[in-house]
Amino acid sequence: MDELKKNPAFEGPAGPVVLVIMDGVGIGKHPESDFVRIADTPNLDWLRGHAVYTEIKAHGKAVGLPDDSDMGNSEVGHNAIGCGRVFSQGAALVERAIASGSMFEGTVWKELVANVEANGSALHFIGLFSDGNVHSNIAHLEAMLARAKAEGVARVRIHPLIDGRDVPPTSALDYVDRFDRFLADINADGSVDYCVASGGGRMFITMDRYNADWSMVERGWQTHVRGEGRRFPTMRAAIETFRAEKPGILDQNLPAFVIERDGAPVGPIVDGDSVVFFNFRGDRALEITKAFEAEELGEFDRGPKPDVVYAGMMQYDGDLQVPAKYLVSPPAIDRTMSEYLSKAGVTQFAISETQKFGHVTYFFNGNNSGKFATETWVEIPSDNCPFEDAPRMKADEITEAVVEAIAGGDYRFIRLNYPNGDMVGHTGVTDAVKRAIEAVDEGVGRIVEAVKNANGIVVISADHGNSDDMYEVDKKTGKLKVDAAGHYLPKTAHSLNPVPAIVYDPAGTAHARLAGVADPGIANLAATCLTLLGFVPPAEYTPSLVDVG
């Protein structure tokens, strides 16, 4: 790769350039549901009036997703911010692989099918059960099941992880009804036996990330692999029972269940089986993948590891080569901002708490789990409790560390992620969301003051929206939905809203002004930061949001 060139008209500020990523903080369309607007945010309000300010896209094609109806997410958002370009992402790549047939022509799919045919065994699918298109898509699962039948796979077992996070919070039965109809059709001629075997809420089993709570993975292992847990005749019966026992429970928190037939679990995973984890996004796939692949596992008592052929939908970590087998190649992201800056000798500091640490490091660096030479990474351990119970999360600790890094003068580029707007936004508890945003605003205020003292520049933006869109919208009328009592229906998914982009140069050294970029998105933030550091952005990057000098 080429080296960065210095801008002869501007050598950069005396202090650092600080990139603040306010996860899940967008610009809402409905004042009643925009809890970024409802929160008390004096610092962000002041910046909107006194700094360079614009609004940029963080969803759909602007971040490499198939369509502008696809909400952005933290993975693709940090990819785009960190690499300065738009790569086709997991959802689009899987869609193409299915549509072209290349997925089924690959050696891994053929090995999965050949294994079950040779052993007379079952093909298992584990993954997020919705069409949210953030971690997975139920349409991909259905396409693979149809292909499996066409290729003569007689027995398939499905282990759904119930969503309610990237889709409406209590929409599970909509997907159950759709899938029951699909299974009825595929089983109708009696030639195959395809059924649901186990499952549970995505925030209760299996889909932990960043080693935050391995007990989730252990519960998933006991449920999917051992077939141990509370038994039900159908997935619908399990969900309806759990809802009756705990009214108001969100889908993402539903307990684990096992489906039984003739008094026995219908689909534990045993020697000789094949297993596909059909999520395409990597962060919540790595731990269950390790449970299936690692010869030794210290995180929980796995018991005997079944001898299976295991594959992921995609490769979840290219550096670690995890998983060993995968159906679709991930985007080949290269020449990230971090790599360019490291090659230029620019010292860098990256920090978040556990819940978003991988986003501001691994995803920001193009799905690269290794640090570049000039980088320092700091992880603040997250609390292991419901996010609505502690909505400030670790914003104070992150802020304190960043303020110290700014004052210390050891780093020219600092990036941080405040998870609050996203992680608390996903709970649907609006009072907690308001407090979460206020914690972020306080942190922004302290960072702005530290940047001012150090004669630096701060760039403030987000990877996608969430807290700005806390109630469901009727797609036909465009109005907020209400229940029979007139209460707004809660929404826990990301939004399709734009996000802010703020550049504040308190010393005025950059003379920063909007560059008039057409249709800007969060991928433009990389060139923006490089420009403010005194470099000419690489030609292949989307352009800087600001001109300087």
C-alpha positions as CSV (number, residue, x, y, z in Angstrom):
1,M,0.0,0.0,0.0
2,D,1.1,3.6,-0.6
3,E,2.1,5.8,2.2
4,L,0.0,8.8,3.3
5,K,1.1,12.1,2.0
6,K,1.3,15.2,4.1
7,N,-1.0,18.1,3.3
8,P,1.3,21.1,2.5
9,A,-1.4,23.5,3.4
10,F,-2.2,22.1,6.9
11,E,0.1,20.1,9.1
12,G,-2.5,19.1,11.7
13,P,-3.3,20.4,15.2
14,A,-0.9,20.7,18.1
15,G,-3.0,18.2,20.0
16,P,-4.7,15.0,19.0
17,V,-7.7,14.3,16.7
18,V,-10.3,12.5,18.8
19,L,-13.0,10.5,17.1
20,V,-16.1,9.9,19.4
21,I,-18.4,7.2,18.2
22,M,-21.8,7.5,20.0
23,D,-23.1,4.0,19.3
24,G,-26.8,4.0,18.5
25,V,-27.3,7.8,18.5
26,G,-29.1,9.0,15.4
27,I,-31.4,11.9,14.4
28,G,-35.0,10.8,14.8
29,K,-38.0,11.8,12.7
30,H,-40.6,11.6,15.6
31,P,-40.1,13.9,18.6
32,E,-42.1,11.5,20.8
33,S,-39.8,8.5,20.1
34,D,-36.5,10.3,19.7
35,F,-34.9,9.9,23.2
36,V,-31.7,11.5,22.0
37,R,-33.8,14.7,21.5
38,I,-35.8,14.1,24.7
39,A,-32.6,13.6,26.8
40,D,-30.9,16.6,28.4
41,T,-27.9,17.1,26.1
42,P,-26.5,20.5,26.7
43,N,-23.1,19.7,25.2
44,L,-24.3,18.1,22.0
45,D,-26.9,21.0,21.7
46,W,-24.1,23.5,22.0
47,L,-21.9,21.7,19.5
48,R,-24.7,21.7,16.9
49,G,-24.7,25.5,17.0
50,H,-21.0,26.2,17.4
51,A,-19.1,23.5,15.4
52,V,-19.1,22.3,11.9
53,Y,-22.3,20.1,11.7
54,T,-23.9,17.9,9.2
55,E,-26.0,14.7,9.0
56,I,-24.8,11.5,7.3
57,K,-26.2,8.1,6.3
58,A,-25.4,5.0,8.4
59,H,-27.6,2.4,6.9
60,G,-28.3,0.5,3.7
61,K,-26.1,0.9,0.7
62,A,-24.1,3.6,2.5
63,V,-22.5,0.8,4.6
64,G,-22.5,-2.0,2.1
65,L,-25.9,-3.6,2.8
66,P,-28.2,-4.9,0.0
67,D,-30.9,-2.2,0.2
68,D,-31.6,1.1,1.8
69,S,-34.4,-0.6,3.8
70,D,-31.7,-2.4,5.7
71,M,-30.9,-0.8,9.0
72,G,-27.2,-0.2,9.8
73,N,-25.4,-2.0,12.6
74,S,-22.3,-1.7,14.6
75,E,-20.3,-4.3,12.7
76,V,-20.7,-2.8,9.2
77,G,-20.7,0.7,10.7
78,H,-17.3,0.4,12.2
79,N,-16.0,-1.4,9.1
80,A,-17.1,1.6,7.0
81,I,-15.8,4.2,9.5
82,G,-12.4,2.5,9.8
83,C,-11.7,1.7,6.2
84,G,-13.1,4.8,4.6
85,R,-14.9,2.9,1.8
86,V,-18.0,0.9,1.3
87,F,-17.6,-2.9,1.0
88,S,-20.4,-5.3,0.2
89,Q,-21.2,-6.8,3.6
90,G,-22.3,-10.2,4.9
91,A,-26.0,-9.9,4.0
92,A,-25.3,-8.9,0.4
93,L,-22.5,-11.5,0.0
94,V,-24.7,-14.3,1.3
95,E,-27.6,-13.3,-0.9
96,R,-25.4,-13.3,-4.0
97,A,-23.9,-16.7,-3.1
98,I,-27.4,-18.2,-2.7
99,A,-28.8,-16.6,-5.8
100,S,-25.8,-17.7,-8.0
101,G,-25.6,-21.1,-6.4
102,S,-22.0,-20.7,-5.6
103,M,-22.6,-21.4,-1.9
104,F,-23.9,-24.9,-2.8
105,E,-21.2,-25.6,-5.3
106,G,-18.5,-24.9,-2.8
107,T,-16.5,-27.7,-1.1
108,V,-17.8,-26.9,2.4
109,W,-21.5,-27.3,1.6
110,K,-20.7,-30.5,-0.3
111,E,-18.8,-31.8,2.7
112,L,-21.6,-31.1,5.1
113,V,-24.1,-32.9,2.9
114,A,-21.8,-35.8,2.1
115,N,-21.1,-36.3,5.8
116,V,-24.8,-36.8,6.8
117,E,-25.4,-39.0,3.8
118,A,-22.5,-41.2,4.7
119,N,-23.5,-41.5,8.3
120,G,-27.3,-41.5,7.9
121,S,-27.1,-38.5,10.4
122,A,-28.7,-35.1,10.8
123,L,-27.8,-31.7,9.4
124,H,-28.3,-29.0,12.0
125,F,-28.8,-25.3,11.6
126,I,-28.3,-22.9,14.5
127,G,-28.8,-19.1,14.2
128,L,-30.8,-16.0,14.7
129,F,-34.4,-16.5,13.7
130,S,-35.6,-13.4,11.9
131,D,-35.2,-11.2,8.8
132,G,-33.5,-8.4,10.6
133,N,-30.5,-8.9,8.2
134,V,-28.1,-7.7,10.9
135,H,-26.8,-11.1,12.0
136,S,-28.8,-13.4,9.8
137,N,-31.8,-13.7,7.6
138,I,-34.5,-16.4,7.9
139,A,-34.7,-16.4,4.1
140,H,-31.1,-17.7,3.9
141,L,-32.1,-20.6,6.3
142,E,-35.1,-21.4,4.1
143,A,-33.0,-21.4,1.0
144,M,-30.5,-23.8,2.5
145,L,-33.2,-26.2,3.7
146,A,-34.8,-26.2,0.3
147,R,-31.4,-27.1,-1.2
148,A,-30.7,-29.7,1.4
149,K,-34.0,-31.5,0.4
150,A,-33.1,-31.2,-3.3
151,E,-29.8,-32.9,-2.6
152,G,-31.4,-35.8,-0.6
153,V,-30.7,-34.8,3.0
154,A,-33.4,-36.8,4.9
155,R,-33.1,-35.3,8.4
156,V,-32.6,-31.7,9.4
157,R,-32.8,-30.1,12.8
158,I,-33.1,-26.4,13.4
159,H,-32.1,-24.5,16.5
160,P,-33.6,-21.0,16.4
161,L,-32.3,-18.1,18.5
162,I,-35.2,-15.8,18.9
163,D,-34.6,-12.2,18.0
164,G,-36.8,-9.3,19.2
165,R,-33.8,-7.0,19.0
166,D,-33.2,-6.4,15.3
167,V,-36.9,-6.8,14.7
168,P,-40.0,-5.8,16.9
169,P,-39.5,-6.9,20.5
170,T,-42.4,-9.4,20.6
171,S,-42.6,-10.5,17.0
172,A,-41.4,-14.1,17.4
173,L,-44.7,-15.8,16.6
174,D,-44.8,-14.0,13.2
175,Y,-41.6,-15.9,12.3
176,V,-42.8,-19.1,13.9
177,D,-46.0,-19.0,11.8
178,R,-44.0,-18.3,8.6
179,F,-41.5,-21.1,9.4
180,D,-44.2,-23.6,10.4
181,R,-45.8,-23.1,7.0
182,F,-42.4,-23.6,5.3
183,L,-41.7,-26.8,7.2
184,A,-45.2,-28.1,6.5
185,D,-44.6,-27.7,2.8
186,I,-41.1,-29.2,2.8
187,N,-42.2,-32.2,4.8
188,A,-45.5,-32.7,2.9
189,D,-44.4,-35.5,0.6
190,G,-43.0,-37.6,3.5
191,S,-39.5,-37.9,2.0
192,V,-37.8,-35.8,4.7
193,D,-38.0,-35.0,8.4
194,Y,-37.2,-31.4,9.0
195,C,-38.1,-29.8,12.4
196,V,-37.2,-27.4,15.1
197,A,-35.1,-29.1,17.8
198,S,-34.3,-26.4,20.4
199,G,-33.9,-22.7,20.9
200,G,-34.2,-19.7,23.2
201,G,-33.8,-15.9,23.3
202,R,-30.7,-14.5,21.7
203,M,-29.7,-12.6,24.9
204,F,-30.2,-15.7,27.1
205,I,-28.4,-18.5,25.1
206,T,-25.6,-19.0,22.6
207,M,-25.0,-15.5,21.2
208,D,-22.6,-13.9,23.7
209,R,-19.8,-11.8,22.4
210,Y,-16.4,-10.5,23.5
211,N,-16.2,-13.1,26.3
212,A,-18.7,-11.0,28.3
213,D,-20.9,-13.9,29.6
214,W,-19.9,-17.4,28.7
215,S,-22.8,-18.8,30.7
216,M,-25.0,-17.9,27.7
217,V,-22.9,-20.2,25.5
218,E,-23.0,-22.9,28.1
219,R,-26.8,-22.7,28.2
220,G,-26.8,-22.9,24.4
221,W,-24.5,-25.9,24.4
222,Q,-26.7,-27.8,26.9
223,T,-29.8,-26.9,24.9
224,H,-28.6,-27.5,21.3
225,V,-26.0,-30.2,21.7
226,R,-27.1,-32.2,24.7
227,G,-30.8,-31.7,24.3
228,E,-31.1,-30.8,28.0
229,G,-33.7,-28.3,29.2
230,R,-37.4,-27.7,29.6
231,R,-39.3,-29.6,27.0
232,F,-42.2,-28.6,24.8
233,P,-44.1,-30.1,21.8
234,T,-43.6,-27.1,19.6
235,M,-41.7,-23.8,19.5
236,R,-45.0,-21.9,19.6
237,A,-46.0,-23.8,22.8
238,A,-42.7,-22.8,24.4
239,I,-43.0,-19.1,23.5
240,E,-46.6,-18.9,24.6
241,T,-45.8,-20.7,27.9
242,F,-42.9,-18.4,28.7
243,R,-45.0,-15.3,27.9
244,A,-47.8,-16.5,30.2
245,E,-45.4,-17.2,33.0
246,K,-43.6,-13.8,32.7
247,P,-45.9,-11.2,31.1
248,G,-44.0,-8.5,29.3
249,I,-40.9,-10.6,28.6
250,L,-39.1,-9.6,25.5
251,D,-38.3,-12.2,22.8
252,Q,-34.5,-11.7,23.2
253,N,-34.7,-12.8,26.8
254,L,-36.9,-15.9,26.4
255,P,-35.6,-19.0,28.3
256,A,-34.2,-22.0,26.5
257,F,-36.4,-24.8,25.3
258,V,-36.1,-28.3,23.9
259,I,-38.6,-29.9,21.5
260,E,-39.5,-33.5,22.3
261,R,-41.1,-36.2,20.3
262,D,-42.2,-39.6,21.7
263,G,-40.8,-38.6,25.1
264,A,-37.3,-37.7,23.9
265,P,-35.5,-34.7,22.6
266,V,-36.0,-34.6,18.8
267,G,-32.6,-33.3,17.8
268,P,-29.5,-33.3,20.1
269,I,-26.2,-32.9,18.2
270,V,-24.3,-36.2,18.2
271,D,-21.3,-37.8,16.6
272,G,-21.5,-37.9,12.8
273,D,-23.8,-35.0,12.4
274,S,-23.2,-31.8,10.4
275,V,-23.7,-28.3,11.9
276,V,-24.1,-24.9,10.2
277,F,-24.1,-21.7,12.3
278,F,-26.0,-19.6,9.8
279,N,-25.3,-16.1,11.2
280,F,-23.1,-14.2,8.8
281,R,-22.0,-11.5,11.4
282,G,-19.1,-12.6,13.4
283,D,-19.1,-11.0,16.9
284,R,-21.8,-13.2,18.4
285,A,-20.7,-16.3,16.4
286,L,-17.1,-16.6,17.7
287,E,-17.8,-18.2,21.1
288,I,-20.2,-20.9,20.1
289,T,-17.8,-21.6,17.2
290,K,-15.0,-22.1,19.7
291,A,-17.1,-24.5,21.7
292,F,-17.6,-26.6,18.6
293,E,-14.0,-26.4,17.3
294,A,-11.6,-26.0,20.2
295,E,-9.9,-29.3,21.4
296,E,-9.7,-27.9,24.9
297,L,-12.2,-25.4,26.3
298,G,-11.7,-23.7,29.7
299,E,-14.7,-21.3,29.7
300,F,-17.2,-24.0,30.7
301,D,-17.5,-27.7,31.2
302,R,-18.4,-28.8,27.7
303,G,-18.3,-32.5,28.3
304,P,-17.6,-34.8,25.4
305,K,-17.3,-32.7,22.2
306,P,-19.4,-34.4,19.5
307,D,-17.4,-35.4,16.3
308,V,-19.2,-33.3,13.8
309,V,-18.5,-31.3,10.6
310,Y,-19.0,-27.7,11.7
311,A,-19.2,-24.7,9.4
312,G,-20.1,-21.0,9.8
313,M,-22.0,-19.0,7.3
314,M,-18.9,-16.9,6.9
315,Q,-15.4,-16.8,8.3
316,Y,-15.8,-14.8,11.5
317,D,-12.1,-14.0,12.2
318,G,-9.7,-14.0,9.3
319,D,-6.6,-13.6,11.5
320,L,-7.5,-16.6,13.7
321,Q,-8.9,-18.6,10.7
322,V,-12.2,-19.1,12.6
323,P,-14.1,-21.2,11.8
324,A,-12.0,-23.6,9.9
325,K,-14.9,-24.2,7.4
326,Y,-17.3,-21.6,6.1
327,L,-19.8,-21.2,3.3
328,V,-19.2,-17.7,2.1
329,S,-16.0,-15.7,2.0
330,P,-16.2,-12.4,4.0
331,P,-15.4,-9.0,2.5
332,A,-11.7,-8.5,2.0
333,I,-11.2,-5.2,3.8
334,D,-7.8,-3.7,3.5
335,R,-5.9,-0.4,3.7
336,T,-7.8,0.7,6.8
337,M,-7.1,4.1,8.4
338,S,-5.4,2.4,11.3
339,E,-3.0,0.7,9.0
340,Y,-2.2,3.9,7.0
341,L,-1.6,5.8,10.3
342,S,0.6,3.1,11.7
343,K,2.7,3.1,8.6
344,A,3.0,6.8,8.9
345,G,4.2,6.4,12.5
346,V,1.1,8.1,14.0
347,T,0.4,6.9,17.6
348,Q,-3.2,5.7,18.1
349,F,-5.4,5.0,21.2
350,A,-8.6,2.9,20.9
351,I,-10.9,2.4,23.9
352,S,-14.4,1.1,24.8
353,E,-16.0,-1.2,27.3
354,T,-16.3,-4.9,26.6
355,Q,-19.7,-4.6,24.9
356,K,-18.2,-2.5,22.0
357,F,-14.5,-3.1,22.4
358,G,-14.3,-5.4,19.4
359,H,-16.1,-2.9,17.3
360,V,-13.7,0.0,17.9
361,T,-10.7,-2.4,17.4
362,Y,-11.4,-5.6,15.4
363,F,-14.2,-4.2,13.2
364,F,-12.7,-0.8,12.9
365,N,-9.5,-2.4,11.6
366,G,-11.3,-4.3,8.8
367,N,-12.0,-7.5,10.8
368,N,-8.4,-7.7,11.9
369,S,-7.9,-8.9,15.5
370,G,-4.3,-7.8,15.7
371,K,-3.0,-4.4,16.7
372,F,-1.0,-2.3,14.2
373,A,2.4,-1.3,15.4
374,T,1.5,2.2,16.7
375,E,-1.8,1.3,18.4
376,T,-2.7,1.0,22.0
377,W,-6.0,-0.7,22.9
378,V,-7.8,-0.4,26.2
379,E,-10.9,-2.5,27.3
380,I,-13.0,-1.4,30.2
381,P,-14.8,-4.5,31.5
382,S,-18.6,-4.2,31.2
383,D,-20.9,-4.9,34.0
384,N,-22.7,-8.2,33.8
385,C,-26.3,-7.0,34.5
386,P,-29.3,-5.8,32.5
387,F,-28.3,-2.6,30.7
388,E,-31.5,-0.8,31.8
389,D,-30.4,-1.3,35.4
390,A,-27.1,0.5,34.8
391,P,-27.7,2.8,31.8
392,R,-24.5,4.9,32.4
393,M,-22.6,1.6,31.7
394,K,-18.9,2.5,31.7
395,A,-19.2,5.9,30.1
396,D,-17.5,7.6,33.0
397,E,-14.5,5.2,33.0
398,I,-14.1,5.5,29.2
399,T,-14.3,9.3,29.5
400,E,-11.7,9.4,32.3
401,A,-9.3,7.3,30.3
402,V,-9.7,9.4,27.2
403,V,-9.2,12.7,29.1
404,E,-6.0,11.3,30.5
405,A,-4.8,10.1,27.1
406,I,-5.5,13.6,25.6
407,A,-3.7,15.4,28.4
408,G,-0.8,12.9,28.3
409,G,0.1,13.9,24.8
410,D,1.3,10.4,23.7
411,Y,-1.3,9.9,21.0
412,R,-2.1,11.8,17.8
413,F,-5.3,9.9,17.0
414,I,-7.8,8.7,19.7
415,R,-11.0,6.8,19.0
416,L,-13.6,5.7,21.4
417,N,-17.0,4.1,21.5
418,Y,-19.8,4.9,23.9
419,P,-22.1,1.8,23.8
420,N,-24.9,3.4,25.8
421,G,-27.2,4.6,23.0
422,D,-27.2,1.2,21.4
423,M,-27.1,-1.3,24.3
424,V,-29.6,0.5,26.4
425,G,-31.7,1.4,23.3
426,H,-32.1,-2.3,22.7
427,T,-33.9,-2.8,26.0
428,G,-36.8,-0.6,25.0
429,V,-36.8,0.9,28.5
430,T,-37.1,4.6,27.6
431,D,-36.3,6.1,31.0
432,A,-33.1,4.2,31.0
433,V,-32.4,5.2,27.4
434,K,-32.7,8.9,28.4
435,R,-30.2,8.4,31.2
436,A,-27.9,6.6,28.9
437,I,-27.8,9.4,26.4
438,E,-27.3,12.0,29.2
439,A,-24.3,10.0,30.3
440,V,-22.8,10.1,26.8
441,D,-23.5,13.8,26.6
442,E,-21.6,14.4,29.8
443,G,-18.7,12.4,28.5
444,V,-18.7,14.4,25.3
445,G,-18.6,17.6,27.3
446,R,-15.5,16.5,29.2
447,I,-13.7,15.3,26.1
448,V,-14.4,18.6,24.3
449,E,-12.9,20.5,27.2
450,A,-9.8,18.2,27.2
451,V,-9.4,18.7,23.5
452,K,-9.7,22.4,23.9
453,N,-7.0,22.4,26.6
454,A,-4.7,20.3,24.3
455,N,-5.3,22.3,21.2
456,G,-6.7,19.3,19.4
457,I,-9.8,18.6,17.3
458,V,-12.8,16.4,18.1
459,V,-15.0,14.5,15.5
460,I,-18.3,13.2,16.9
461,S,-20.5,10.8,15.1
462,A,-22.2,7.4,15.3
463,D,-22.2,4.0,13.7
464,H,-26.1,3.9,13.4
465,G,-29.2,5.0,15.1
466,N,-31.2,3.3,17.8
467,S,-32.1,5.6,20.8
468,D,-33.6,8.1,18.3
469,D,-36.3,5.7,17.3
470,M,-37.8,4.0,20.4
471,Y,-41.4,3.4,19.2
472,E,-42.8,1.4,16.3
473,V,-43.9,3.2,13.2
474,D,-46.8,2.2,11.0
475,K,-45.2,1.8,7.6
476,K,-48.4,2.7,5.8
477,T,-49.3,5.9,7.6
478,G,-45.8,6.9,8.9
479,K,-47.3,7.5,12.4
480,L,-46.3,5.9,15.7
481,K,-48.2,2.8,16.6
482,V,-50.2,2.6,19.8
483,D,-51.9,-0.2,21.7
484,A,-55.5,-0.4,22.7
485,A,-54.8,1.7,25.8
486,G,-53.1,4.4,23.6
487,H,-49.6,3.6,24.7
488,Y,-46.8,3.7,22.1
489,L,-45.5,0.3,21.1
490,P,-41.8,-0.1,22.0
491,K,-39.1,-0.6,19.4
492,T,-35.8,-2.2,20.2
493,A,-34.2,-2.4,16.8
494,H,-31.8,0.0,15.1
495,S,-33.2,2.9,13.1
496,L,-32.9,4.0,9.5
497,N,-32.2,7.5,10.5
498,P,-29.1,9.6,9.7
499,V,-26.5,10.3,12.4
500,P,-24.7,13.5,13.3
501,A,-21.2,14.4,12.1
502,I,-19.6,17.2,14.2
503,V,-16.2,18.6,13.8
504,Y,-15.0,21.0,16.5
505,D,-11.7,22.7,16.3
506,P,-11.6,25.0,19.3
507,A,-8.2,26.6,18.3
508,G,-9.4,27.2,14.8
509,T,-6.1,25.9,13.3
510,A,-7.8,23.8,10.6
511,H,-10.3,26.4,9.4
512,A,-12.5,23.4,8.9
513,R,-15.6,23.9,6.7
514,L,-18.0,21.6,5.1
515,A,-16.7,20.3,1.7
516,G,-20.1,19.9,0.1
517,V,-19.8,16.1,-0.3
518,A,-22.8,14.6,-2.2
519,D,-24.8,12.0,-0.3
520,P,-22.3,11.6,2.6
521,G,-22.2,8.5,4.8
522,I,-20.2,7.3,7.8
523,A,-17.5,5.9,5.4
524,N,-16.5,9.6,4.9
525,L,-15.3,9.9,8.5
526,A,-12.0,8.2,7.8
527,A,-10.9,10.7,5.2
528,T,-12.3,13.4,7.5
529,C,-10.0,12.3,10.3
530,L,-7.0,11.9,8.0
531,T,-7.6,15.4,6.6
532,L,-7.7,16.9,10.1
533,L,-4.5,15.1,11.0
534,G,-2.8,16.9,8.2
535,F,-2.7,14.1,5.6
536,V,-4.1,13.8,2.1
537,P,-6.6,10.9,2.2
538,P,-5.9,7.9,-0.1
539,A,-7.5,8.4,-3.5
540,E,-9.7,5.3,-3.1
541,Y,-11.3,6.6,0.1
542,T,-14.7,8.4,0.1
543,P,-13.9,12.1,0.4
544,S,-13.5,14.1,3.6
545,L,-16.6,15.9,5.0
546,V,-14.5,19.0,5.5
547,D,-11.9,21.1,3.8
548,V,-9.1,22.6,5.8
549,G,-6.4,25.2,5.5
